[in-house]
Amino acid sequence: MKILVNGALDAVFLATVRDEGGCDASILLNYRRSERRALASKTLRGFRVIDDIKAELERKCPRTVSCSDILTAAARDATILAGGPFWEVPFGRKDGRITIAAEAERVPQGRENVTALIDYFKHLGLDVLDLVALSGAHTIGRAACHSFNDRLYNFNRTRKPDPNLKPPFLNLLRRQCKKDMDLVFLDATTPKMFDTAYFKNLQKKLGLLTTDQALQSDERTSSFVDLMGNQPFLFESQFSASMVKLGNVGVLVRKNEGEIRVNCNFINRRRK
Ligand code: HEM
């Protein structure tokens, strides 16, 4: 279940941010050149759990619940299991029939500046407050060292570490990152609890990704970081509201749009 907590939240983000498809479970399609096989998706996990849920649903009520609804509900329920808030998930999404690897590569990778993040969220119909609240999902889960190892050795091609990293944290990360695919907790203090520690860590310069720490130093986002760090109720209610928004980006709901996949890994065969 732990894998699902991280995997589902991360997958719902990726599944949601496709340029045209939106929240249509295209990330679950398992073909050559699919988003799931893109480099940016390499460390995504939790697919087995989604497959198991789908198989059970197909046994009980065939062709009724889409993979995108499963993914969205799983992200919500996984958040609750980690101690986070509840939010209503509106159902009735359909699954997309298109997946393009290049679209997964457009999702922010952790080295962008705040302007790029704001622009990216804006193109999804999300604002700066959504950006900060949703980044709070990094209160759980891990990142592979390749996502941030420039900060340890060669920040902005200076051949020096990120000056924002305090020596004890820098040394800890260097010790934890022997290989590119080694994993490090995104929330350095309470990595398995859905809480406000992620934001408090940013205030103490303990953010892991460049993008995480940048939210604290940029004047467009820093006051929201402080607010969320100091007011757990505010973080929880804004996170819920922003997740509903994220889960509604570009959904397929109309009669002739998309389909209810029988197997989340593959589009349905057309009936002749
Ligand atoms: C603000 C833009 C974001 C950036 C730049 C970003 C970047 C990243 C990166 C680089 C990782 C590590 C991936 C890896 O190495 O395996 C990661 C992990 C994660 N992200 Fe984000 N992310 C963003 C927004 C979000 C949002 C909106 C959510 C959910 C609502 C989310 C949930 C997660 C979770 C749960 C993990 C941990 C995954 C695991 O442990 O397997 N992220 N993110």
Boltz pocket constraint, residues with backbone or C-beta under 6 A from the ligand:
constraints:
  - pocket:
      binder: B
      contacts: [[A, 5], [A, 6], [A, 7], [A, 9], [A, 10], [A, 13], [A, 43], [A, 44], [A, 45], [A, 108], [A, 109], [A, 110], [A, 111], [A, 117], [A, 131], [A, 134], [A, 135], [A, 137], [A, 138], [A, 140], [A, 141], [A, 142], [A, 143], [A, 144], [A, 145], [A, 147], [A, 209], [A, 211]]
      max_distance: 6.0
